[in-house]
Structures are given as C-alpha cells and as structure tokens.
Amino acid sequence: MKPLWEFWAVRTVRRNAIVDWLSGNRPLQAKLDVTLRRLQFIGPKWPMPYYRPLGSGIGEIRLDDRNVEHRIYGYFSGRCFVVMFGRSSKKDQQQAIRNAKNLKKQFDKTPPPTERYDV
C-alpha cells in the first residue's frame, strides 16, 4: 500500500528541524517514526490525539513519551507535512504556537529549503 502522506523538514545549518530537535535521542526518534508511519496512511484528516490544527495553516503532531507530550509544529503542502520545529516543553507552548504562525507567514512569501524525512 502506498502512503498517502510524506514528511519533509525545514533544512537547518546542521541538517533539518527534526534531526536537530531529536539531538540523537534514538528512543524518541523511534516513537516519532512509529507515529509518522501511522499518520502516513490516514487521510485526509488526522485524528486527535496524534494531530491538532492550530489555525493560520499550522498544526501540531503530538506524541507522548514518559509523561512528556512532545509537539512537532508544521503545515500541509499538498500531500506533504512540512515540519518547522519541535518542542518537548509545555511551558512555552503558546510562544511556540505564535512562532509557528509567524514562520508560516514568512514561508508563504518565501518557501524554505526542505528535505524529505524518511520514516
């Protein structure tokens, strides 16, 4: 069965937004990959608790790991979900949402360089 969705990440100086956020945390990367593999085959709307739309064209993919809810902020572009950045703290959640909305406005004017994230 062919996946319905692809995942892309904004390129960074080191590599991309997903790899930078994970910082070598292999157990968290494995959990993220499982979540993304599941979402690849769900369409057209992803359900809670995996995804939550946040308005202004952005949303968050959510995953729990050891009582921490991790969030990956991004937007849809065709059949791709483009990851802008990830966060593991709820303390700065509202600021992260504002940052994601501001980035999306910038990216609407000038799309960022991205690379495919193979799950």
ZIHUQUI-V380895 format. One record per pair of residues at least 12 apart in sequence whose C-alpha atoms are under 10 Angstrom apart, sorted by sequence separation. I is the first residue (numbers start at 1). GAP is how many residues later the second one is. D is the distance in Angstrom with one decimal. If there is no record, write none. Layout:
BEGIN
i:I gap:GAP d:D
i:I gap:GAP d:D
END
This chain:
BEGIN
i:38 gap:12 d:9.4
i:39 gap:12 d:9.0
i:49 gap:12 d:8.4
i:50 gap:12 d:5.0
i:51 gap:12 d:8.9
i:59 gap:12 d:9.5
i:60 gap:12 d:5.2
i:61 gap:12 d:6.6
i:72 gap:12 d:7.6
i:73 gap:12 d:5.6
i:74 gap:12 d:8.8
i:48 gap:13 d:9.1
i:49 gap:13 d:6.7
i:50 gap:13 d:6.6
i:59 gap:13 d:8.2
i:60 gap:13 d:4.5
i:61 gap:13 d:8.1
i:72 gap:13 d:6.0
i:73 gap:13 d:5.9
i:18 gap:14 d:9.7
i:36 gap:14 d:9.2
i:47 gap:14 d:10.0
i:48 gap:14 d:8.6
i:49 gap:14 d:8.0
i:50 gap:14 d:9.5
i:59 gap:14 d:5.9
i:60 gap:14 d:6.3
i:71 gap:14 d:8.6
i:72 gap:14 d:4.2
i:73 gap:14 d:8.1
i:85 gap:14 d:9.7
i:35 gap:15 d:7.6
i:46 gap:15 d:9.2
i:49 gap:15 d:9.6
i:58 gap:15 d:7.1
i:59 gap:15 d:5.7
i:60 gap:15 d:8.3
i:71 gap:15 d:5.6
i:72 gap:15 d:6.4
i:84 gap:15 d:9.8
i:85 gap:15 d:8.1
i:58 gap:16 d:5.6
i:59 gap:16 d:6.1
i:70 gap:16 d:7.4
i:71 gap:16 d:5.3
i:72 gap:16 d:8.8
i:84 gap:16 d:7.3
i:57 gap:17 d:8.6
i:58 gap:17 d:4.6
i:59 gap:17 d:8.6
i:70 gap:17 d:5.9
i:71 gap:17 d:6.3
i:83 gap:17 d:9.9
i:57 gap:18 d:6.1
i:58 gap:18 d:7.5
i:69 gap:18 d:8.9
i:70 gap:18 d:4.4
i:71 gap:18 d:8.4
i:52 gap:19 d:9.8
i:54 gap:19 d:9.4
i:56 gap:19 d:9.4
i:57 gap:19 d:7.6
i:69 gap:19 d:6.4
i:70 gap:19 d:7.1
i:71 gap:19 d:8.9
i:84 gap:19 d:8.0
i:51 gap:20 d:9.2
i:53 gap:20 d:9.8
i:54 gap:20 d:9.9
i:57 gap:20 d:9.8
i:61 gap:20 d:9.9
i:68 gap:20 d:6.9
i:69 gap:20 d:7.5
i:70 gap:20 d:8.4
i:84 gap:20 d:8.6
i:50 gap:21 d:9.6
i:51 gap:21 d:9.3
i:52 gap:21 d:9.8
i:53 gap:21 d:9.8
i:54 gap:21 d:9.9
i:68 gap:21 d:7.7
i:69 gap:21 d:7.6
i:39 gap:22 d:9.4
i:51 gap:22 d:9.8
i:53 gap:22 d:9.2
i:59 gap:22 d:9.6
i:61 gap:22 d:9.3
i:68 gap:22 d:8.6
i:71 gap:22 d:8.9
i:58 gap:23 d:9.8
i:60 gap:23 d:9.0
i:65 gap:23 d:9.8
i:73 gap:23 d:8.3
i:84 gap:23 d:10.0
i:58 gap:24 d:9.7
i:59 gap:24 d:9.6
i:62 gap:24 d:9.8
i:64 gap:24 d:9.6
i:72 gap:24 d:10.0
i:73 gap:24 d:7.8
i:36 gap:25 d:8.7
i:58 gap:25 d:9.8
i:60 gap:25 d:9.8
i:61 gap:25 d:9.2
i:62 gap:25 d:9.9
i:63 gap:25 d:9.7
i:71 gap:25 d:9.6
i:75 gap:25 d:9.1
i:35 gap:26 d:8.7
i:58 gap:26 d:9.7
i:60 gap:26 d:8.9
i:62 gap:26 d:9.9
i:73 gap:26 d:9.6
i:74 gap:26 d:7.3
i:75 gap:26 d:9.7
i:35 gap:27 d:8.6
i:36 gap:27 d:9.9
i:73 gap:27 d:6.6
i:74 gap:27 d:9.3
i:35 gap:28 d:7.3
i:73 gap:28 d:9.4
i:84 gap:28 d:9.5
i:7 gap:29 d:8.0
i:32 gap:29 d:9.4
i:34 gap:29 d:9.9
i:74 gap:29 d:9.5
i:75 gap:29 d:7.7
i:6 gap:30 d:9.0
i:7 gap:30 d:9.7
i:32 gap:30 d:9.0
i:74 gap:30 d:8.3
i:82 gap:30 d:9.9
i:84 gap:30 d:9.4
i:5 gap:31 d:9.2
i:6 gap:31 d:9.5
i:32 gap:31 d:7.1
i:83 gap:31 d:8.9
i:5 gap:32 d:9.2
i:7 gap:32 d:9.8
i:31 gap:32 d:7.7
i:32 gap:32 d:9.4
i:82 gap:32 d:7.9
i:83 gap:32 d:9.9
i:6 gap:33 d:9.4
i:7 gap:33 d:8.3
i:31 gap:33 d:8.6
i:32 gap:33 d:9.6
i:82 gap:33 d:9.1
i:83 gap:33 d:10.0
i:3 gap:34 d:8.6
i:5 gap:34 d:7.5
i:6 gap:34 d:6.6
i:31 gap:34 d:7.8
i:82 gap:34 d:8.9
i:83 gap:34 d:9.3
i:3 gap:35 d:9.5
i:4 gap:35 d:8.6
i:5 gap:35 d:4.7
i:6 gap:35 d:9.8
i:28 gap:35 d:9.3
i:44 gap:35 d:9.3
i:81 gap:35 d:9.9
i:82 gap:35 d:9.3
i:3 gap:36 d:8.9
i:4 gap:36 d:5.5
i:5 gap:36 d:6.9
i:28 gap:36 d:9.4
i:43 gap:36 d:9.8
i:80 gap:36 d:9.3
i:3 gap:37 d:5.3
i:4 gap:37 d:5.4
i:5 gap:37 d:8.2
i:28 gap:37 d:7.3
i:60 gap:37 d:8.9
i:2 gap:38 d:9.0
i:3 gap:38 d:5.2
i:4 gap:38 d:7.1
i:5 gap:38 d:8.1
i:27 gap:38 d:9.1
i:28 gap:38 d:9.9
i:32 gap:38 d:9.3
i:59 gap:38 d:8.6
i:2 gap:39 d:8.0
i:3 gap:39 d:8.6
i:4 gap:39 d:6.8
i:5 gap:39 d:9.3
i:40 gap:39 d:9.7
i:58 gap:39 d:8.6
i:1 gap:40 d:8.6
i:3 gap:40 d:9.7
i:4 gap:40 d:8.4
i:32 gap:40 d:9.5
i:40 gap:40 d:9.5
i:60 gap:40 d:9.6
i:40 gap:41 d:9.7
i:59 gap:41 d:8.7
i:28 gap:42 d:9.3
i:55 gap:42 d:9.4
i:58 gap:42 d:7.1
i:59 gap:42 d:9.3
i:54 gap:43 d:7.5
i:57 gap:43 d:9.6
i:58 gap:43 d:6.6
i:54 gap:44 d:9.9
i:56 gap:44 d:9.3
i:57 gap:44 d:7.7
i:56 gap:45 d:6.3
i:58 gap:45 d:9.7
i:54 gap:46 d:9.5
i:55 gap:46 d:8.1
i:56 gap:46 d:9.3
i:58 gap:46 d:7.3
i:54 gap:47 d:8.7
i:57 gap:47 d:7.4
i:56 gap:48 d:7.9
i:57 gap:48 d:9.1
i:56 gap:49 d:8.5
i:21 gap:51 d:9.3
i:18 gap:54 d:8.3
i:17 gap:55 d:9.5
i:17 gap:56 d:10.0
i:10 gap:64 d:9.3
i:21 gap:64 d:7.0
i:22 gap:64 d:8.3
i:9 gap:65 d:8.6
i:17 gap:65 d:9.7
i:18 gap:65 d:7.1
i:20 gap:65 d:8.7
i:21 gap:65 d:5.8
i:22 gap:65 d:9.5
i:8 gap:66 d:9.4
i:17 gap:66 d:6.8
i:18 gap:66 d:8.1
i:19 gap:66 d:9.7
i:20 gap:66 d:8.9
i:21 gap:66 d:7.4
i:22 gap:66 d:9.8
i:7 gap:67 d:9.9
i:8 gap:67 d:10.0
i:16 gap:67 d:9.0
i:17 gap:67 d:6.1
i:18 gap:67 d:6.7
i:19 gap:67 d:9.7
i:21 gap:67 d:9.1
i:8 gap:68 d:9.8
i:16 gap:68 d:8.9
i:17 gap:68 d:5.2
i:18 gap:68 d:6.9
i:7 gap:69 d:9.4
i:8 gap:69 d:9.6
i:16 gap:69 d:8.9
i:17 gap:69 d:7.3
i:6 gap:70 d:9.9
i:7 gap:70 d:10.0
i:5 gap:71 d:9.7
i:6 gap:71 d:9.9
i:9 gap:71 d:9.9
i:6 gap:72 d:9.5
i:7 gap:72 d:8.8
i:8 gap:72 d:6.7
i:9 gap:72 d:8.2
i:10 gap:72 d:6.9
i:11 gap:72 d:9.6
i:12 gap:72 d:9.9
i:5 gap:73 d:8.9
i:6 gap:73 d:6.5
i:7 gap:73 d:5.6
i:8 gap:73 d:6.1
i:9 gap:73 d:5.3
i:10 gap:73 d:6.2
i:11 gap:73 d:8.8
i:5 gap:74 d:5.2
i:6 gap:74 d:4.7
i:7 gap:74 d:5.0
i:8 gap:74 d:4.7
i:9 gap:74 d:4.5
i:10 gap:74 d:5.6
i:4 gap:75 d:6.9
i:5 gap:75 d:5.5
i:6 gap:75 d:6.4
i:7 gap:75 d:6.0
i:8 gap:75 d:6.1
i:9 gap:75 d:6.3
i:10 gap:75 d:7.9
i:3 gap:76 d:9.8
i:4 gap:76 d:8.8
i:5 gap:76 d:7.2
i:6 gap:76 d:8.6
i:7 gap:76 d:7.4
i:8 gap:76 d:9.1
i:9 gap:76 d:8.2
i:40 gap:79 d:9.2
i:36 gap:81 d:9.9
i:37 gap:81 d:9.5
i:36 gap:82 d:9.6
i:37 gap:82 d:6.3
i:36 gap:83 d:6.8
i:33 gap:84 d:9.7
i:35 gap:84 d:9.4
i:33 gap:85 d:8.7
i:34 gap:85 d:7.9
i:33 gap:86 d:5.4
i:32 gap:87 d:8.7
i:30 gap:89 d:9.3
i:29 gap:90 d:9.7
i:16 gap:97 d:9.5
i:17 gap:97 d:9.2
i:16 gap:98 d:7.6
i:17 gap:98 d:9.6
i:19 gap:98 d:9.1
i:15 gap:99 d:9.8
i:16 gap:99 d:7.3
i:18 gap:99 d:8.1
i:12 gap:100 d:9.7
i:15 gap:100 d:8.9
i:16 gap:100 d:9.3
i:17 gap:100 d:9.9
i:10 gap:101 d:9.5
i:11 gap:101 d:7.5
i:12 gap:101 d:8.5
i:16 gap:101 d:8.8
i:10 gap:102 d:6.4
i:11 gap:102 d:5.6
i:12 gap:102 d:8.7
i:9 gap:103 d:9.5
i:10 gap:103 d:6.0
i:11 gap:103 d:4.9
i:12 gap:103 d:9.9
i:9 gap:104 d:8.6
i:10 gap:104 d:4.3
i:11 gap:104 d:6.3
i:8 gap:105 d:9.9
i:9 gap:105 d:5.3
i:10 gap:105 d:6.6
i:11 gap:105 d:9.6
i:8 gap:106 d:6.3
i:9 gap:106 d:5.6
i:10 gap:106 d:9.0
i:7 gap:107 d:10.0
i:8 gap:107 d:5.4
i:9 gap:107 d:6.4
i:10 gap:107 d:9.8
i:7 gap:108 d:8.7
i:8 gap:108 d:4.2
i:9 gap:108 d:6.4
i:7 gap:109 d:6.0
i:8 gap:109 d:5.1
i:6 gap:110 d:7.6
i:7 gap:110 d:5.4
i:8 gap:110 d:8.3
i:6 gap:111 d:7.8
i:7 gap:111 d:7.2
i:6 gap:112 d:8.1
i:7 gap:112 d:7.9
i:6 gap:113 d:8.8
END
